[in-house]
């Protein structure tokens, strides 16, 4: 018995030492939180907290006097939001007019600035081009110039006796009154062929407080001048993004496609574009966000005139809050604009998602036999 007890005691494994809690990993986690704590505090105080305060203001009828967080400020709930969509009145008409103007703005600015930026990037990325530094600086220079200063210059250029109308007059074209004519581009084109009045079917009714003609008449010439300004000033920044992407495209792929007999367009379509697709998504996303937030050009050049054809949601939010002293409605417009940007960005991400990977994954699952 004693021998068996000694043998069992000898073969028994020693009890494992108690595992220490924490250790190096816990110290690393603590150090990481200590390093990011100042940034989190700053973002919380100067970003998250003001957003929550503005959200509260959008639910009240605050007129800017006193503090909006006292019991004296009337709480209206979602009335500021429903007034923008469902209640007939000036508030809904102005908001829908700004949405219409911004839709025209986005539809013209985002594709134009993307195509122009990509074209400029292809030009300055050409290995045979001399003076690349000069052209890169020249194309990028408008992007770093003050938007207010450029807006003032464009305001003089598009005046009734400005350089643009003088250039059009040199070719025998009577230039429009850029910032005094509220007619849309489609209206002007129809007037050029003798159709001065819109069809009665388009002026009798329409959605969201605007007639069909208001939705379909096109941007005004004043909005077109702002669109030209923004395309010119933003293409330089996006050109640098495309240029960085093009320089990362392997030269061997381009040379191999050339040896296979691919034309220049085929190399661009089937080799270059797929490789710069992430940058394309970035440029389109930034352009979409920036085009819905346009403010300074409208403030300097037109302030929503003529006849509110250059009114945008960002400028309407500013005017409602700081000129009409209706801070609740102004904050509500800004949050609706924020929601529009988020939804459009998610939609664009879904549209531009690469569907080749899931397709290959499903094919692989069909080919690989299941293990028993």
C-alpha positions in Angstrom: 0.0 0.0 0.0 2.8 2.4 0.9 4.6 1.6 -2.3 1.5 2.2 -4.4 0.8 5.5 -2.6 4.4 6.7 -3.2 4.2 5.7 -6.9 0.9 7.5 -7.3 2.3 10.6 -5.6 5.4 10.4 -7.9 3.3 10.2 -11.1 0.8 12.9 -10.1 1.4 16.1 -12.0 2.0 19.2 -10.0 -0.9 21.6 -9.8 -0.5 24.4 -12.3 0.4 27.7 -10.9 -2.5 30.2 -10.7 -2.8 32.3 -13.8 -2.0 35.9 -13.2 -4.6 38.3 -14.3 -3.6 41.2 -16.4 0.0 41.0 -17.3 1.6 42.7 -20.3 -1.5 42.8 -22.5 -3.5 44.6 -19.8 -0.8 47.1 -19.4 -0.7 47.7 -23.2 -4.5 48.2 -23.2 -4.3 50.7 -20.4 -1.5 52.5 -22.1 -3.5 52.6 -25.3 -6.5 54.1 -23.6 -4.3 56.7 -21.9 -2.8 57.7 -25.2 -6.2 58.1 -27.0 -8.0 59.6 -23.9 -7.1 63.3 -24.8 -8.3 62.9 -28.3 -11.6 61.3 -27.1 -12.1 64.1 -24.6 -11.5 66.8 -27.3 -13.8 65.1 -29.8 -16.5 64.6 -27.2 -16.4 68.2 -26.0 -16.0 69.9 -29.3 -17.8 67.5 -31.7 -20.2 65.1 -30.1 -21.5 67.4 -27.4 -22.3 70.3 -29.9 -24.1 67.8 -32.2 -26.3 66.6 -29.3 -26.9 70.2 -28.3 -27.9 71.1 -31.9 -30.2 68.1 -32.0 -32.0 69.4 -28.8 -32.3 72.8 -30.4 -33.9 71.3 -33.5 -36.7 70.0 -31.2 -37.4 73.4 -29.7 -38.7 76.8 -30.8 -35.6 78.7 -29.6 -35.1 82.2 -31.0 -31.5 82.7 -29.9 -32.2 84.7 -26.7 -31.0 83.1 -23.5 -30.0 79.5 -23.1 -31.9 76.8 -25.1 -31.6 74.4 -22.2 -33.9 76.1 -19.8 -37.5 75.4 -19.2 -38.6 78.7 -20.7 -37.8 77.5 -24.2 -40.9 75.9 -25.9 -40.4 72.2 -26.7 -42.1 71.4 -30.1 -40.8 67.9 -30.7 -40.8 67.0 -34.4 -42.8 70.0 -35.6 -39.7 71.6 -37.1 -39.2 68.5 -39.2 -42.8 67.9 -40.3 -43.1 71.6 -41.3 -40.4 70.9 -43.9 -42.2 68.0 -45.6 -45.9 67.8 -44.8 -47.2 71.3 -44.0 -48.1 73.7 -46.8 -46.3 77.0 -46.3 -43.2 79.0 -47.1 -40.9 76.8 -45.0 -41.6 73.7 -47.0 -41.5 75.6 -50.3 -38.1 77.1 -49.5 -36.7 73.8 -48.3 -37.9 71.9 -51.4 -36.6 74.6 -53.7 -33.2 74.3 -52.0 -33.3 70.5 -52.4 -34.2 70.9 -56.1 -31.3 73.4 -56.6 -28.9 71.1 -54.9 -30.0 68.1 -56.9 -29.1 70.0 -60.1 -25.9 71.1 -58.5 -24.9 67.5 -57.5 -25.9 66.0 -60.9 -23.6 68.4 -62.7 -20.7 69.0 -60.3 -19.9 65.5 -59.2 -19.5 63.9 -62.6 -17.8 66.9 -64.2 -15.2 67.4 -61.5 -14.5 63.6 -61.4 -14.0 63.3 -65.2 -11.9 66.5 -65.3 -9.8 65.5 -62.3 -9.1 62.0 -63.9 -8.3 63.6 -67.2 -5.8 66.0 -65.7 -4.3 63.2 -63.7 -3.8 61.2 -66.9 -2.2 64.2 -68.6 0.3 65.0 -65.8 1.1 61.2 -65.3 2.2 60.9 -68.9 5.9 59.9 -68.9 6.5 61.9 -72.2 5.2 65.1 -70.7 7.8 67.8 -70.0 7.4 70.3 -67.2 5.2 68.0 -65.0 5.9 70.1 -61.9 4.6 73.2 -63.6 1.4 71.6 -64.8 0.7 69.9 -61.5 1.1 73.2 -59.7 -1.0 75.1 -62.2 -3.8 72.6 -62.0 -3.7 72.4 -58.2 -3.3 76.1 -57.6 -7.1 77.0 -57.7 -7.8 74.4 -55.0 -5.5 76.1 -52.4 -6.8 79.6 -53.3 -9.4 81.2 -51.0 -12.8 80.3 -52.2 -14.1 83.7 -51.2 -11.5 85.5 -53.3 -12.3 83.3 -56.3 -16.0 83.8 -55.8 -15.6 87.6 -55.9 -13.5 87.3 -59.1 -16.1 85.1 -60.8 -18.8 87.6 -59.6 -17.1 90.3 -61.7 -16.5 87.9 -64.6 -20.2 87.0 -64.8 -21.5 90.5 -64.4 -23.8 91.9 -67.1 -20.8 93.8 -68.5 -18.2 91.3 -67.4 -15.6 89.3 -69.3 -17.9 86.4 -70.0 -20.6 88.4 -71.7 -17.9 90.4 -73.6 -16.4 87.1 -74.9 -19.9 85.9 -75.9 -20.5 89.2 -77.6 -17.3 88.8 -79.6 -19.0 85.7 -81.2 -22.3 87.6 -81.7 -24.1 86.0 -78.7 -26.1 88.2 -76.4 -25.1 87.0 -73.0 -27.7 86.5 -70.2 -28.0 88.5 -67.0 -26.3 85.9 -64.9 -27.4 86.9 -61.5 -30.7 88.6 -62.4 -32.4 86.0 -64.6 -34.3 83.4 -62.6 -35.3 81.2 -65.6 -33.9 77.7 -65.8 -31.6 76.5 -68.5 -34.4 74.4 -70.0 -36.7 77.4 -70.1 -34.0 79.4 -71.8 -33.5 76.7 -74.4 -37.2 76.5 -75.1 -37.3 80.3 -75.4 -34.6 80.2 -78.0 -36.9 78.1 -80.3 -39.9 80.2 -79.7 -41.5 78.5 -76.7 -41.8 81.1 -74.0 -44.5 79.7 -71.8 -44.2 76.3 -70.1 -46.8 73.6 -70.9 -49.9 73.8 -68.8 -49.7 70.2 -67.7 -46.4 70.9 -65.9 -47.7 74.0 -64.1 -50.9 72.7 -62.7 -49.5 70.5 -59.9 -46.5 68.7 -58.5 -45.0 66.9 -55.5 -43.9 68.4 -52.2 -45.3 71.9 -52.8 -43.5 72.6 -56.2 -44.9 72.2 -59.7 -43.5 69.8 -62.2 -42.1 72.7 -64.1 -40.2 73.9 -61.0 -38.6 70.4 -60.8 -37.8 70.1 -64.5 -36.9 73.6 -65.6 -33.2 73.1 -64.9 -30.7 75.2 -62.9 -30.6 78.9 -63.5 -27.8 80.6 -65.2 -26.6 81.9 -61.8 -26.4 78.4 -60.5 -24.5 77.4 -63.7 -21.9 80.1 -63.0 -21.5 78.7 -59.4 -21.2 75.2 -60.8 -18.4 76.3 -63.2 -16.6 77.9 -60.3 -16.8 74.8 -58.1 -15.7 72.4 -60.8 -12.7 74.6 -61.5 -11.6 74.9 -57.9 -12.2 71.3 -56.7 -10.7 69.4 -59.7 -7.1 70.0 -58.6 -7.5 68.3 -55.2 -9.1 65.2 -56.8 -6.4 65.3 -59.5 -3.8 64.6 -56.9 -5.7 61.6 -55.6 -6.1 60.1 -59.0 -2.4 60.9 -59.7 -1.3 59.0 -56.6 -3.5 56.0 -57.7 -2.2 56.0 -61.3 1.4 56.0 -60.1 0.6 52.8 -58.1 -0.6 51.0 -61.2 2.1 48.4 -62.2 3.9 49.4 -65.4 4.2 45.7 -66.2 0.5 45.3 -66.6 0.3 48.1 -69.0 3.2 46.8 -71.0 1.7 43.3 -71.1 -1.6 44.5 -72.3 0.2 46.5 -75.0 2.0 43.4 -76.2 -1.3 41.6 -76.3 -2.6 44.1 -78.8 -4.9 46.2 -76.5 -5.6 49.7 -77.6 -5.1 52.7 -75.4 -8.8 52.9 -74.5 -8.9 49.1 -73.8 -5.9 49.5 -71.5 -7.6 52.3 -69.7 -10.9 50.6 -69.5 -9.8 47.1 -68.5 -6.5 47.7 -66.7 -6.3 51.2 -65.2 -9.9 51.8 -64.1 -10.3 48.6 -62.1 -7.0 49.3 -60.3 -8.0 52.8 -59.3 -11.6 51.9 -58.3 -11.0 52.5 -54.6 -9.7 56.0 -55.4 -12.7 56.5 -57.7 -15.0 55.7 -54.8 -13.2 58.1 -52.5 -13.4 60.9 -55.0 -17.1 60.4 -55.7 -17.9 60.2 -52.0 -15.9 63.3 -51.1 -17.5 65.1 -54.1 -21.0 64.0 -53.1 -20.5 65.2 -49.5 -18.9 68.5 -50.5 -21.6 69.3 -53.1 -24.4 68.9 -50.6 -22.5 71.2 -48.2 -21.9 74.1 -50.6 -22.2 77.4 -48.8 -19.5 79.9 -49.2 -19.9 80.4 -53.0 -23.6 80.9 -52.6 -23.1 83.3 -49.7 -20.6 85.5 -51.6 -22.0 85.4 -55.1 -25.8 85.3 -54.8 -27.2 84.6 -51.3 -29.9 82.5 -52.9 -31.0 85.0 -55.5 -32.3 85.4 -58.2 -35.7 84.2 -57.0 -34.2 81.6 -54.7 -32.7 79.6 -57.7 -29.3 79.4 -56.0 -30.7 78.6 -52.6 -29.1 75.4 -51.1 -30.0 73.6 -47.9 -26.8 74.6 -46.1 -27.4 78.3 -46.9 -31.1 78.0 -46.0 -30.1 76.5 -42.6 -27.8 79.5 -42.0 -30.4 82.1 -43.2 -33.2 80.5 -41.1 -31.2 80.4 -37.9 -29.0 83.5 -38.0 -31.2 85.9 -40.1 -34.7 84.8 -39.3 -33.8 83.8 -35.7 -35.6 80.5 -36.0 -32.8 78.3 -34.6 -35.0 75.3 -34.2 -35.9 75.1 -37.9 -32.4 75.9 -39.0 -31.0 73.1 -36.9 -33.7 70.7 -38.2 -32.7 71.6 -41.8 -29.1 70.8 -41.0 -30.0 67.4 -39.6 -32.1 66.5 -42.5 -29.2 67.5 -44.8 -27.0 65.2 -42.7 -29.4 62.3 -43.1 -29.5 62.9 -46.9 -25.7 62.8 -47.1 -25.5 59.6 -45.1 -28.2 57.8 -47.1 -26.6 58.9 -50.5 -23.2 57.8 -49.3 -24.5 54.4 -48.3 -26.3 54.0 -51.6 -23.2 55.0 -53.5 -21.1 52.5 -51.5 -23.6 49.7 -52.4 -23.7 50.6 -56.0 -19.9 50.7 -56.4 -19.3 47.5 -54.3 -17.2 44.9 -56.0 -19.5 42.0 -56.7 -16.8 39.8 -58.1 -15.5 38.5 -54.8 -18.9 37.1 -53.5 -19.4 35.5 -56.9 -16.1 33.8 -56.8 -16.7 32.7 -53.2 -20.0 31.1 -54.2 -18.3 29.3 -57.1 -15.6 28.1 -54.7 -18.2 26.7 -52.3 -19.8 24.8 -55.1 -16.5 23.3 -56.3 -15.0 22.3 -52.9 -16.6 19.1 -51.6 -17.9 19.0 -48.0 -15.9 17.1 -45.5 -17.6 14.2 -43.9 
